[in-house]
């Protein structure tokens, strides 16, 4: 079906700014939590090789309905993402995702496949297995703008835990968005679970965050913080380079091989695809922006490494508590102020950095006081790990093959 007439109407700059600003944050009472957990897919009989795309899609297509309502999607390197529905509180969100992960793991195990929820693939070199045109085009764009290796690694060899939280009341948006960013370095260090990537030790506790830091920061860097986060998001989005231009009739995407701001496409200063952008192009452009906190009507917190049990439930509970509980948020704001912006230190040194460890211990103590009792044991374990200056990735073997197999979660299956 052809797009509606209004979707083909060219945007002007004012309309584009207004649309992005209006969609950035939605006011409401808050309290909903949505979780998304990615994991690397592992062939249990040949773990050193990537699982072919047709086998990946066949295994996912054979899954039964998931009891918690999660969606299963696939990333370009064959990573599997489980996206749970928004539920009231972290305990409900974790419970639903756990139930769905059990069904997912059992279904994949029947196909001799397992899931490794770690921040970066420790063994296999980054490589795309998805044939989707969008991902081929993304690779070409990243290469053209000078970050091809990091782009391929990001798409095919990283995995994260995303925590999605309501924007909350309008009057609190500035402080809430600022705190979500300020917490970033500490929670990167606390969650770090990717000391290896592509068969070697990188020297970084979070190789996943290192990869994201090597990408185009006009697309992947943090917001700067201010009194109007929705307006800042609009400025960020329109200043970001256009990655792909879709054909409105065929839906195919062509990479943009220059650094062209979306605003310059809107004004006609730089023509792309022989036309000016439409509202549909703007929506598509927003889906190619990957800051550590993305504004999608709610806060999509994207900076946590994927990690095995019991760490991902603890990280979900802690992140939620530090942003949704007023007392815990105040304590976290004070604790993290000295290390605000220390993204690279956090990714490289983790909690071996004394200042980050001090902030982390204080944040975890504040979270522990308010988390749901059902998640208290997991948060206590994470707090003890931080007290010792350790992170989840410290438990992985240094050998890449052993690290991948150690991280692989699967039920018992018969060979």
C-alpha positions as CSV (number, residue, x, y, z in Angstrom):
1,X,0.0,0.0,0.0
2,X,1.3,3.5,-0.9
3,X,2.1,5.9,2.0
4,X,-0.7,8.3,2.9
5,X,-0.5,11.7,1.2
6,X,0.5,13.5,4.3
7,X,3.4,11.1,4.8
8,X,4.8,12.2,1.4
9,X,4.6,15.9,2.3
10,X,8.0,17.5,2.7
11,X,8.8,18.8,6.2
12,X,9.9,22.3,7.1
13,X,12.3,22.8,9.9
14,X,9.8,24.2,12.4
15,X,7.5,21.3,11.9
16,X,10.3,18.8,12.3
17,X,11.5,20.5,15.6
18,X,8.0,20.6,16.9
19,X,7.3,16.9,16.1
20,X,10.5,15.7,17.8
21,X,10.0,17.9,20.8
22,X,6.4,16.7,21.3
23,X,7.3,13.0,21.0
24,X,10.4,13.1,23.3
25,X,8.7,12.7,26.7
26,X,5.1,11.9,27.7
27,X,3.9,13.3,31.1
28,X,2.4,10.8,33.6
29,X,2.6,9.5,37.1
30,X,5.4,7.1,36.4
31,X,6.1,3.7,37.8
32,X,6.1,1.5,34.7
33,X,9.2,-0.6,33.9
34,X,10.0,-2.3,30.6
35,X,13.0,-4.5,30.2
36,X,14.9,-5.6,27.1
37,X,17.7,-8.1,27.4
38,X,19.9,-9.2,24.5
39,X,22.1,-12.3,24.4
40,X,24.5,-13.8,21.9
41,X,23.2,-17.0,20.2
42,X,25.6,-20.0,20.6
43,X,25.6,-23.2,18.6
44,X,26.1,-25.7,21.5
45,X,27.9,-28.2,19.2
46,X,30.1,-25.6,17.4
47,X,30.4,-22.6,19.6
48,X,33.3,-21.0,17.7
49,X,31.1,-20.4,14.6
50,X,28.2,-18.0,14.2
51,X,24.8,-19.5,13.8
52,X,23.5,-19.2,10.1
53,X,20.6,-16.8,9.7
54,X,18.2,-19.4,8.3
55,X,18.8,-21.6,11.4
56,X,18.4,-18.6,13.7
57,X,15.0,-17.6,12.2
58,X,13.8,-21.2,12.1
59,X,14.5,-21.7,15.8
60,X,12.7,-18.5,16.7
61,X,9.8,-19.2,14.4
62,X,9.3,-22.5,16.3
63,X,9.0,-20.9,19.7
64,X,5.7,-21.3,21.6
65,X,3.8,-18.2,22.9
66,X,5.7,-16.5,25.8
67,X,3.8,-16.3,29.1
68,X,5.0,-12.9,30.0
69,X,4.1,-11.2,26.8
70,X,7.7,-10.5,25.6
71,X,8.6,-10.0,21.9
72,X,11.5,-11.9,20.4
73,X,13.6,-10.0,17.8
74,X,16.9,-10.6,16.2
75,X,20.0,-8.4,15.8
76,X,22.3,-8.3,12.8
77,X,24.9,-10.7,14.4
78,X,22.2,-13.2,15.4
79,X,21.8,-11.8,18.9
80,X,18.4,-12.6,20.4
81,X,16.5,-9.8,22.1
82,X,13.6,-10.4,24.5
83,X,11.5,-7.2,25.0
84,X,9.1,-7.3,27.9
85,X,5.9,-5.2,28.1
86,X,5.8,-2.3,30.5
87,X,4.7,-3.4,33.9
88,X,4.2,-1.8,37.3
89,X,7.6,-1.9,39.1
90,X,10.9,-3.8,38.5
91,X,9.8,-6.9,40.3
92,X,6.9,-7.5,37.9
93,X,9.0,-6.7,34.9
94,X,11.8,-9.0,36.0
95,X,9.4,-11.8,36.8
96,X,7.7,-11.7,33.4
97,X,11.1,-11.6,31.6
98,X,12.4,-14.5,33.6
99,X,9.4,-16.6,32.7
100,X,9.8,-15.7,29.0
101,X,13.5,-16.4,29.1
102,X,12.8,-19.9,30.5
103,X,10.5,-20.7,27.6
104,X,12.9,-19.1,25.1
105,X,15.9,-21.0,26.4
106,X,14.0,-24.3,26.3
107,X,12.9,-23.8,22.8
108,X,16.4,-22.9,21.6
109,X,17.9,-25.7,23.5
110,X,15.7,-28.1,21.5
111,X,17.5,-26.8,18.4
112,X,20.9,-27.2,20.2
113,X,21.3,-23.4,20.7
114,X,22.0,-21.5,23.8
115,X,22.1,-17.9,24.9
116,X,25.1,-16.0,26.3
117,X,24.0,-12.7,28.0
118,X,27.3,-10.8,28.1
119,X,28.1,-7.3,26.9
120,X,30.3,-8.4,24.1
121,X,30.9,-11.7,22.2
122,X,34.1,-13.0,23.8
123,X,35.0,-15.5,21.1
124,X,33.7,-14.8,17.6
125,X,34.8,-11.9,15.5
126,X,32.2,-9.3,14.7
127,X,30.3,-10.4,11.5
128,X,26.8,-9.8,10.2
129,X,24.6,-12.8,9.5
130,X,21.3,-10.9,8.9
131,X,20.7,-10.3,5.2
132,X,18.4,-7.3,5.9
133,X,19.1,-4.4,3.6
134,X,18.9,-1.9,6.5
135,X,22.0,-3.5,8.2
136,X,24.0,-3.7,5.0
137,X,23.3,0.0,4.5
138,X,24.2,0.8,8.1
139,X,27.6,-0.9,7.6
140,X,28.3,1.2,4.5
141,X,27.4,4.4,6.3
142,X,29.6,3.6,9.3
143,X,32.5,2.8,7.0
144,X,32.0,6.0,5.0
145,X,32.1,8.2,8.1
146,X,35.2,6.5,9.6
147,X,33.9,4.1,12.2
148,X,33.3,0.9,10.1
149,X,35.0,-1.5,12.5
150,X,33.2,-0.1,15.6
151,X,29.9,0.0,13.6
152,X,30.1,-3.7,12.7
153,X,31.1,-4.6,16.3
154,X,28.2,-2.6,17.7
155,X,25.7,-4.3,15.4
156,X,26.9,-7.8,15.6
157,X,29.0,-8.4,18.7
158,X,27.4,-6.4,21.6
159,X,24.5,-7.0,23.9
160,X,22.9,-4.9,26.5
161,X,20.2,-4.7,29.2
162,X,17.8,-1.8,28.5
163,X,15.7,-0.4,31.2
164,X,12.7,1.7,30.0
165,X,11.1,4.0,32.5
166,X,8.3,6.5,32.4
167,X,9.2,10.2,31.8
168,X,7.2,11.1,34.9
169,X,5.6,14.5,35.7
170,X,6.6,17.3,33.3
171,X,8.0,19.4,36.1
172,X,10.6,16.8,36.9
173,X,11.9,16.0,33.4
174,X,15.0,18.1,33.5
175,X,16.3,16.5,36.8
176,X,15.2,13.0,35.8
177,X,16.9,13.0,32.4
178,X,20.0,14.6,33.9
179,X,20.2,12.0,36.6
180,X,19.7,9.2,34.1
181,X,22.8,10.5,32.4
182,X,24.8,11.2,35.5
183,X,24.2,7.6,36.7
184,X,25.6,6.3,33.5
185,X,29.3,5.9,34.3
186,X,28.7,4.3,37.7
187,X,26.2,1.8,36.2
188,X,28.5,1.1,33.3
189,X,31.2,0.1,35.8
190,X,28.7,-1.8,38.0
191,X,27.3,-3.8,35.1
192,X,30.6,-4.3,33.2
193,X,30.5,-7.8,31.7
194,X,32.6,-7.7,28.5
195,X,36.3,-7.9,29.2
196,X,36.8,-9.9,25.9
197,X,35.7,-9.2,22.4
198,X,36.3,-11.2,19.2
199,X,38.7,-13.7,20.7
200,X,40.9,-11.4,22.8
201,X,41.1,-9.5,26.0
202,X,40.7,-5.8,25.3
203,X,42.0,-4.4,28.5
204,X,38.6,-2.8,29.2
205,X,36.0,-4.0,31.7
206,X,33.2,-3.0,29.3
207,X,34.3,-3.6,25.8
208,X,30.6,-3.0,24.8
209,X,30.8,0.6,26.1
210,X,34.2,1.0,24.5
211,X,32.7,0.1,21.1
212,X,29.8,2.6,21.6
213,X,32.4,5.3,22.5
214,X,34.2,4.7,19.3
215,X,31.1,5.4,17.2
216,X,30.0,8.8,15.8
217,X,29.2,10.8,18.9
218,X,26.7,13.0,16.9
219,X,24.6,9.8,16.8
220,X,25.7,7.9,19.8
221,X,26.9,10.5,22.3
222,X,25.0,11.6,25.4
223,X,22.7,14.6,25.7
224,X,24.4,17.5,27.4
225,X,21.8,18.1,30.0
226,X,19.7,21.3,30.5
227,X,16.4,22.7,31.6
228,X,14.6,21.5,28.5
229,X,15.5,17.9,27.7
230,X,12.7,17.5,25.1
231,X,14.0,20.6,23.2
232,X,17.6,19.4,23.5
233,X,16.6,16.0,22.1
234,X,15.0,17.8,19.1
235,X,18.3,19.8,18.5
236,X,20.3,16.6,18.9
237,X,18.1,14.7,16.4
238,X,18.2,17.3,13.7
239,X,21.9,17.9,14.1
240,X,22.6,14.1,13.8
241,X,23.8,12.8,10.4
242,X,21.3,11.1,8.2
243,X,22.3,7.4,8.0
244,X,19.8,6.0,5.5
245,X,17.3,7.2,3.0
246,X,14.3,5.0,2.3
247,X,12.5,4.7,-1.0
248,X,8.8,5.4,-0.1
249,X,7.5,3.0,-2.7
250,X,9.8,0.0,-2.2
251,X,10.9,0.5,1.4
252,X,14.5,-0.2,0.5
253,X,17.2,1.9,2.2
254,X,20.2,3.5,0.7
255,X,23.1,4.5,2.9
256,X,24.2,8.2,3.1
257,X,27.9,8.2,2.5
258,X,28.5,11.8,3.8
259,X,28.0,13.5,7.1
260,X,24.8,15.3,6.3
261,X,22.7,16.7,9.2
262,X,19.0,15.9,9.0
263,X,18.4,19.7,9.4
264,X,20.3,20.3,6.1
265,X,18.2,17.8,4.3
266,X,15.1,19.5,5.6
267,X,16.1,22.9,4.5
268,X,17.3,21.7,1.1
269,X,20.9,22.7,1.8
270,X,21.9,19.2,0.9
271,X,19.6,17.1,-1.3
272,X,19.3,13.4,-0.6
273,X,17.4,10.8,-2.6
274,X,16.3,13.5,-5.0
275,X,13.7,14.9,-2.6
276,X,13.1,16.6,0.8
277,X,12.3,14.5,3.9
278,X,8.8,13.6,5.1
279,X,7.4,12.8,8.5
280,X,8.1,9.1,7.8
281,X,11.7,9.9,7.1
282,X,12.0,11.8,10.4
283,X,10.6,8.8,12.3
284,X,13.0,6.5,10.5
285,X,15.9,8.9,11.3
286,X,15.0,8.8,15.0
287,X,15.3,5.0,14.9
288,X,19.0,5.3,13.9
289,X,20.0,7.5,16.9
290,X,21.6,5.6,19.7
291,X,22.5,7.8,22.7
292,X,23.0,6.2,26.1
293,X,19.6,7.6,27.2
294,X,17.2,7.9,24.3
295,X,13.9,9.8,24.7
296,X,11.0,7.9,23.1
297,X,8.2,9.3,25.1
298,X,9.9,7.5,28.0
299,X,13.5,7.1,29.1
300,X,15.2,4.2,27.3
301,X,18.4,3.6,29.3
302,X,20.9,1.9,27.0
303,X,24.2,1.8,28.8
304,X,24.1,-1.4,30.8
305,X,26.0,-4.5,29.7
306,X,24.0,-7.7,29.3
307,X,24.9,-10.1,32.1
308,X,23.8,-13.5,33.4
309,X,21.7,-14.3,36.4
310,X,21.6,-12.9,39.1
311,X,23.1,-9.7,37.7
312,X,20.6,-8.5,35.1
313,X,17.7,-8.7,37.5
314,X,19.8,-6.8,40.1
315,X,20.8,-4.2,37.6
316,X,17.2,-3.7,36.5
317,X,16.1,-3.3,40.1
318,X,18.9,-0.9,41.0
319,X,18.5,1.3,37.9
320,X,14.7,1.6,38.5
321,X,15.1,2.4,42.3
322,X,17.7,5.1,41.7
323,X,15.4,6.9,39.3
324,X,12.0,6.2,40.6
325,X,12.4,6.5,44.3
326,X,12.9,10.1,45.4
327,X,15.2,9.4,48.4
328,X,17.3,7.0,46.4
329,X,17.5,9.4,43.5
330,X,18.7,12.2,45.8
331,X,21.4,9.9,47.3
332,X,22.4,8.8,43.8
333,X,22.7,12.3,42.5
334,X,25.0,13.3,45.4
335,X,27.1,10.1,45.1
336,X,27.6,10.3,41.3
337,X,28.3,14.0,41.0
338,X,32.1,13.5,41.3
339,X,32.3,11.0,38.4
340,X,29.7,12.5,36.1
341,X,30.8,12.2,32.5
342,X,33.5,9.6,33.3
343,X,32.2,7.2,30.6
344,X,35.7,6.0,29.4
345,X,37.1,5.6,32.9
346,X,34.1,3.5,33.8
347,X,34.4,1.3,30.7
348,X,38.1,0.9,31.0
349,X,38.7,0.5,34.7
350,X,35.3,-0.5,36.1
351,X,35.1,-0.5,39.9
352,X,38.9,-0.7,40.1
353,X,38.6,3.1,39.9
354,X,38.3,4.2,43.5
355,X,36.0,7.1,42.9
356,X,33.6,5.0,40.8
357,X,33.7,2.3,43.4
358,X,32.8,4.8,46.2
359,X,29.9,6.2,44.2
360,X,28.7,2.7,43.3
361,X,28.7,1.4,46.9
362,X,26.7,4.5,47.9
363,X,24.2,4.0,45.0
364,X,23.7,0.4,45.7
365,X,23.2,1.0,49.4
366,X,20.5,3.6,48.5
367,X,18.8,1.2,46.1
368,X,19.0,-1.7,48.5
369,X,16.9,0.2,51.0
370,X,14.0,0.5,48.7
371,X,14.0,-2.5,46.3
372,X,11.2,-5.0,46.3
373,X,11.9,-7.8,48.8
374,X,11.7,-10.3,46.0
375,X,14.8,-8.8,44.3
376,X,16.7,-8.0,47.5
377,X,18.9,-11.1,47.4
378,X,20.1,-10.3,43.8
379,X,20.8,-6.6,44.8
380,X,22.6,-7.7,47.9
381,X,24.9,-9.9,45.8
382,X,25.6,-7.1,43.4
383,X,26.3,-4.7,46.3
384,X,28.8,-7.3,47.8
385,X,30.5,-7.5,44.4
386,X,30.8,-3.8,44.2
387,X,32.2,-3.5,47.7
388,X,34.9,-5.9,46.6
389,X,35.7,-3.7,43.6
390,X,34.5,-6.3,41.2
391,X,31.9,-6.5,38.4
392,X,30.0,-9.3,36.7
393,X,32.7,-9.8,34.0
394,X,35.4,-10.6,36.5
395,X,33.8,-14.0,36.9
396,X,34.4,-14.9,33.3
397,X,37.4,-17.1,32.3
398,X,40.2,-15.3,30.5
399,X,40.1,-17.8,27.7
400,X,37.6,-16.6,25.0
401,X,36.0,-20.0,24.3
402,X,35.7,-20.8,27.9
403,X,34.2,-17.4,28.6
404,X,31.5,-17.8,25.9
405,X,30.6,-21.3,27.2
406,X,30.6,-20.2,30.8
407,X,28.2,-17.4,30.0
408,X,25.9,-19.6,27.9
409,X,22.6,-20.3,29.7
410,X,20.7,-23.3,28.5
411,X,18.6,-26.1,30.1
412,X,20.0,-29.6,30.1
413,X,19.6,-31.1,26.7
414,X,20.4,-34.4,25.2
415,X,23.1,-34.4,22.5
